[in-house]
Structure formats: structure tokens, C-alpha cells
Amino acid sequence: MPAKQQSKDNAPHLQISNSIYWRTFAVFFLFCFFGGWIVSVDNFNYIETQKQAALQLAGSRSSVLSQRLNAAISTTYTLETVLRENQFKIQPEQFQLFATHLLNHQPDVSSLQYAPEGIVTYIVPLKGNESAIGHNLFDDPKRNREAFDAKKKHQLTVAGPFNLIQGGVGLVARLPIYLTKEYDEKFWGFATVVILIGDLLEASGLNELSSQGYEWILWRNHPDTDLAHVFSGTSDNLIEDSIQLTLSVPNATWFLNIKPREGWLSGNYLHILLESGIILVFGGIVSYFAFLLQRHPFLLKHQIDLRTRELQEANSKLQISEARFRQVVENDQTWIWEVDSDGLYTFS
């Protein structure tokens, strides 16, 4: 084997400690961990911004709903006032004219009713509501709870939402009316306002939430079962990971839950992907430079070892050459001498 090839084969190899690779991985992990924390904080802030926007939007819609609902419910007091002015005598023709005029100014009200002794007797408009005539509120187990509460507490109550006898889903506001003679009170009956939920939601703008990319539900705790009763919205069940607003109505509390249809991070997925990609790329670059910095001492030592070995090999070759030369000179009978540039003998 040639000496040159043998020298290459015997050259020291570069050896790098495994700890360098572990430290490099640790640098990459820490960089990605810190970058992930930044992304999570950014996502948290984005979600909070989305929730604030949803709260403002839902809050404005629910505020309109509450105002319109209260305005519609207050119509019961107008019915009571007119009834007292007429000394509790109801003329169907006059009631028809008056109620029609009142309905024109209260578009959220579906119908106006008088229920003497709790029996629905007068309704405007009558068309479409004929099936409710003669309905005894106290005898209906599905309706009588609020009726008894209103009579007992002498307070306006709102029943529902529930399926109306005449069709549709609505609310029924009942104001108990009493005849007062000196110190005696006698229950006369109810002044009633019927409000269709669909009309109320349409007027308040809650239905527009769906077209704006939101899931939403309007619900209450059912007074009979105390279970969640979803009576309007994009789902029949409670929505997970949603924000909630509370709406106070007479003798009840409603809840409005809302969330983006695609989730709170919708619209931010590309941003998350770009951030994650940048973190991975920069993490790789930083880790690579960290590896180079750690490897530098090993490269320097390797170069020194190579130079040292080359010098040792050159010195060894020189010693061998000198030994061979001296052997030739000592064994040769010829006179051999060496003269320097000044003519002096340096070897003979």
C-alpha cells in the first residue's frame, strides 16, 4: 500500500460529543416552546377580540328585543285602563276598533284578549284565533301555573314561549284585573297580550345573526322541569364553547348563547399557520448556528491533530532518510565530503 494512501487511512477522524446534538435539540425545543407560547397568547387575544365583537353584536340585538318585548307587554296596562274607563263593560264593536288601532301601533303584538274569570272571551283579531275562544286558563294544566301565579301575586306574568292553541310559538302576557269596592277586591279576569316569537325575533334582528356567521340559541329554564328549554335559534340544544347574555323578562330569565359557526379562531387559521412556519424555520436556523458554534472547538482540535500528525510523519521520514544516508556513507569506501558556501568542510 502506498505511504500516502496509508497516511490518509490512519488520519484521525472528527469526533463530536453526543451532548452537542442534545444541546442543539434543546435549543430548537426551547425556541419552538417560546414561539408556541407567543402564538397561544396571540390566539388568546384574537379569541377575546372575537368574543367582544360577538358580545357587542348580540348585546345590541338583545337590547332591541327587550325593548320591543317590554313595549308589547305594557299593552296589557292599556287594556286594563280602557276596561276601567268603560266600567268593566266590553262592547265587542268598540273593542274591535280600539284593539285594531292599538295593534297598528304595536306590530310585535299578535292579538289582544280579555279573559273574564280566566276564560278567553274577546280576541282581536278573531280570524285565526277562533280556537282560543272559550279557553279556560285555570283548567289547562299546560297553561294554568302562570295564571294562578298572576292571580295570587296580583302581578303581570309572562307565560311561555310555548305552542299556542291557535298555532305558532308565542308568549302570553297576562295582567290580573281586580274590582275594588271599598276594602274588598274581586278578581275580574285577565287582560292578555299574545306575542309571536318569530315576529319578535325578526323585528329585533336576532335572526340576522345566522347570516352573519354565528350560531345562537335563545333559551330558558323551564318552570315545570327546570331543564334547559331552547325555544329559538340555530340549534335545538345548548351550544358548547359559547358566550352567554342574560335577558330579564317579567317573572322569567332568558339566556342568549352565541358563537361563530366555524369557531372562535375562524379567520385566523392562515395567520396561525404562517406564525408556526416562521417559528419552525427560525428555530431550525438558530439551532443550526448553535450547532456550528458548539462544533467549532472540535474542528479546531481536529485541525491541530491533523497538523501534529503531519509533522510527526514528516519528522519520521526525515529521520529514516538521514539514517539511510549515514548507512550509505559509512559503508562506501569512497571519500565523500561536504563543503558549505564558504568553502569549509562540514562533512567528510
C-alpha positions in Angstrom: 0.0 0.0 0.0 1.4 3.4 -0.9 2.6 5.5 2.0 0.3 8.4 1.0 -2.8 6.2 1.0 -1.8 4.7 4.3 -1.4 8.2 5.8 -4.9 9.1 4.8 -6.4 5.9 6.2 -4.6 6.5 9.5 -5.6 10.1 9.8 -7.6 11.0 12.9 -11.4 11.2 12.4 -13.5 14.1 13.6 -15.4 13.1 16.8 -18.2 15.2 18.1 -19.7 14.6 21.5 -23.4 13.5 21.7 -24.0 16.2 24.2 -23.7 18.7 21.3 -26.7 17.1 19.5 -28.7 17.1 22.7 -28.0 20.7 23.4 -28.8 21.6 19.8 -32.2 19.8 20.1 -32.7 21.6 23.4 -32.2 24.9 21.7 -34.7 24.0 19.0 -37.2 22.8 21.6 -36.9 25.9 23.7 -37.2 28.2 20.7 -40.3 26.4 19.5 -41.7 26.3 23.0 -41.3 30.1 23.4 -42.7 30.6 19.8 -45.6 28.4 20.7 -46.3 30.5 23.8 -46.3 33.6 21.7 -48.7 32.0 19.2 -51.0 30.9 22.1 -51.0 34.4 23.5 -51.8 35.8 20.1 -54.6 33.3 19.7 -56.0 34.2 23.1 -56.1 37.9 22.3 -57.7 37.1 19.0 -60.4 35.0 20.7 -61.0 37.7 23.2 -61.4 40.3 20.4 -63.9 37.9 18.7 -65.8 37.4 21.9 -66.1 41.2 22.5 -67.3 41.7 18.9 -69.9 38.9 19.4 -71.0 40.3 22.7 -71.5 43.8 21.3 -73.4 42.4 18.3 -75.6 40.1 20.4 -76.0 42.8 23.1 -77.4 45.3 20.6 -79.8 42.7 19.2 -81.0 41.6 22.7 -81.4 45.1 23.8 -83.7 45.8 20.9 -85.6 42.5 21.7 -86.0 43.5 25.4 -87.3 47.0 24.5 -89.8 45.7 22.0 -90.9 42.9 24.3 -91.5 45.3 27.2 -93.3 47.7 24.9 -95.6 44.9 23.8 -96.2 43.6 27.3 -97.0 47.1 28.6 -100.1 47.0 26.2 -101.8 45.0 28.9 -101.9 48.1 31.1 -103.6 50.0 28.3 -106.2 47.3 28.1 -106.8 47.5 31.8 -107.1 51.3 31.7 -109.7 51.2 28.9 -111.6 48.4 30.7 -111.8 50.5 33.9 -112.8 53.6 31.9 -115.7 51.6 30.5 -116.6 50.4 34.0 -115.7 46.8 33.1 -118.2 46.7 30.3 -117.0 45.4 27.0 -118.7 46.3 23.7 -117.3 43.9 21.0 -117.6 46.5 18.3 -115.8 49.2 20.3 -113.2 46.7 21.4 -112.6 45.7 17.8 -112.0 49.3 16.8 -109.8 50.1 19.8 -107.8 46.9 19.6 -107.2 47.3 15.9 -105.9 50.8 16.4 -103.6 49.6 19.2 -102.3 46.7 17.2 -101.3 49.1 14.4 -99.0 50.8 16.9 -97.7 47.6 18.4 -96.5 45.4 15.4 -94.9 42.9 17.8 -98.3 42.0 19.3 -100.2 39.2 17.6 -103.5 39.6 19.4 -105.3 41.3 22.3 -107.6 39.4 24.6 -109.9 39.8 27.6 -110.5 36.7 29.7 -113.2 37.4 32.3 -112.8 34.9 35.2 -109.9 33.4 33.3 -112.0 32.3 30.3 -110.9 33.8 26.9 -113.9 35.6 25.6 -112.8 38.5 23.5 -110.0 38.4 20.9 -108.8 40.8 18.3 -108.2 39.8 15.6 -110.6 36.9 15.8 -109.6 35.4 12.4 -107.1 32.7 13.0 -107.7 32.7 16.8 -111.2 31.2 16.9 -109.9 28.0 18.6 -108.9 30.1 21.7 -112.4 31.4 22.4 -113.8 29.8 25.5 -110.4 28.5 26.7 -110.3 28.3 30.5 -106.8 29.2 31.6 -107.3 27.7 35.1 -108.4 24.4 33.7 -105.5 23.9 31.3 -102.6 22.1 33.1 -100.1 23.3 30.5 -101.1 26.9 31.0 -102.5 27.3 34.5 -99.4 27.7 36.5 -98.6 31.3 35.4 -102.4 32.1 35.5 -102.6 31.1 39.2 -99.3 32.9 40.0 -100.6 36.1 38.4 -103.9 35.9 40.2 -102.2 35.1 43.6 -99.4 37.7 43.3 -101.6 40.4 41.7 -98.7 40.8 39.2 -98.2 40.8 35.4 -96.8 37.4 34.3 -95.4 36.2 31.0 -96.1 32.6 30.1 -94.1 30.7 27.5 -92.8 30.5 25.0 -95.0 27.6 24.2 -97.1 26.3 21.3 -100.3 28.4 21.1 -103.7 26.8 20.8 -104.3 28.9 17.7 -101.0 27.8 16.2 -97.4 29.1 16.4 -95.0 29.6 19.2 -95.6 32.6 21.4 -95.6 34.4 24.7 -98.7 35.3 26.6 -98.6 38.3 28.9 -101.4 38.2 31.5 -102.3 41.1 33.7 -104.8 40.2 36.5 -107.5 42.8 37.0 -109.5 43.3 40.2 -112.7 45.0 41.0 -112.2 47.2 44.1 -115.1 48.2 46.3 -114.1 49.9 49.4 -111.9 47.3 51.2 -112.9 44.3 49.1 -111.2 43.0 46.0 -112.8 40.7 43.5 -110.9 39.0 40.7 -112.4 40.1 37.4 -110.1 38.3 34.9 -107.1 38.9 32.7 -106.0 41.4 30.1 -103.9 39.4 27.8 -101.4 40.2 25.1 -100.1 37.4 22.7 -96.7 37.9 21.1 -95.4 35.5 18.4 -91.7 34.7 19.0 -90.9 34.6 15.3 -92.2 38.2 14.8 -90.4 39.4 17.8 -87.0 37.9 16.7 -87.5 39.2 13.2 -88.1 42.7 14.5 -85.2 42.6 16.9 -82.7 41.4 14.3 -81.6 38.3 16.1 -82.4 36.2 13.1 -79.7 38.1 11.2 -77.0 36.6 13.4 -77.2 33.4 11.3 -76.4 35.2 8.1 -73.5 36.9 9.8 -71.9 33.6 10.5 -73.0 32.9 14.1 -74.7 30.0 15.8 -77.1 31.2 18.5 -79.9 30.0 20.7 -82.5 31.6 22.9 -83.4 29.5 25.9 -84.8 29.5 29.5 -85.0 27.1 32.4 -88.5 25.5 32.0 -90.6 26.5 35.0 -92.1 22.9 35.3 -89.0 20.8 34.8 -86.1 23.3 35.5 -84.4 21.9 32.4 -83.0 24.0 29.6 -85.7 24.8 27.1 -84.3 26.1 23.8 -87.2 27.9 22.0 -85.4 29.6 19.2 -82.1 29.7 17.3 -79.9 27.7 15.0 -79.9 24.6 17.2 -82.3 22.7 19.5 -79.5 22.1 22.1 -77.2 24.2 24.1 -74.1 25.4 22.2 -70.7 24.4 23.6 -67.9 27.0 23.9 -70.3 29.9 23.5 -70.7 33.2 25.3 -73.9 33.9 27.2 -76.0 37.0 27.7 -78.9 37.3 30.2 -82.2 38.9 29.4 -84.6 39.7 32.1 -88.3 39.4 31.3 -91.3 39.5 33.7 -91.2 36.5 36.1 -88.5 34.8 34.0 -84.9 34.9 32.8 -83.9 34.2 29.2 -80.4 33.4 28.0 -78.8 34.1 24.6 -75.8 31.9 23.7 -73.7 32.8 20.7 -70.5 31.7 19.0 -69.0 31.8 15.4 -70.2 29.0 13.3 -66.6 28.0 12.4 -65.2 28.5 15.9 -63.6 31.4 17.7 -60.4 31.1 15.6 -62.2 31.2 12.3 -60.4 33.7 10.0 -57.1 33.3 11.9 -56.0 29.8 10.8 -53.8 31.1 8.0 -52.2 33.5 10.4 -51.5 30.6 12.8 -50.1 28.5 10.0 -47.7 31.3 8.9 -46.6 32.0 12.5 -46.0 28.3 13.1 -44.0 28.0 9.9 -41.9 31.1 10.7 -41.2 29.7 14.2 -40.1 26.3 12.8 -37.8 27.9 10.2 -36.2 30.3 12.6 -35.9 27.5 15.2 -34.1 25.4 12.7 -31.7 28.3 11.7 -31.0 29.2 15.4 -30.4 25.5 16.2 -28.0 25.2 13.2 -25.9 28.1 14.3 -25.9 26.8 17.8 -24.6 23.5 16.5 -21.9 25.3 14.5 -20.7 27.3 17.5 -20.5 24.1 19.6 -18.7 22.2 16.8 -16.1 24.9 16.3 -13.7 23.8 19.2 -13.9 20.2 17.9 -13.0 21.3 14.4 -10.1 23.4 15.7 -8.8 20.4 17.7 -9.2 18.2 14.7 -7.1 20.5 12.6 -4.4 20.7 15.2 -4.4 16.9 15.4 -4.0 16.7 11.7 -1.1 19.2 11.6 0.6 17.4 14.5 0.3 14.1 12.8 1.7 15.5 9.5 4.7 17.0 11.4 5.3 13.7 13.1 5.2 11.8 9.8 7.5 14.3 8.1 10.0 14.1 11.1 9.8 10.4 11.0 10.5 10.3 7.2 13.4 12.7 7.7 15.0 10.5 10.4 14.7 7.5 8.2 16.3 9.4 5.3 19.2 10.5 7.4 19.7 7.0 8.8 19.8 5.6 5.2 22.2 8.3 4.1 24.5 7.7 7.0 24.5 4.0 6.4 25.4 4.6 2.7 28.3 6.9 3.7 29.6 4.6 6.3 29.6 1.5 4.0 31.1 3.3 1.0 34.9 3.3 0.7 34.9 6.4 -1.5 35.9 9.6 0.1 32.8 11.8 0.5 32.8 15.3 1.7 30.5 18.2 2.1 31.6 21.8 1.7 29.5 24.8 2.6 29.2 28.1 0.6 32.3 29.5 2.4 34.4 26.5 1.4 34.5 24.9 4.8 34.2 21.2 5.2 31.2 20.3 7.1 31.2 16.6 6.5 33.8 14.1 5.4 
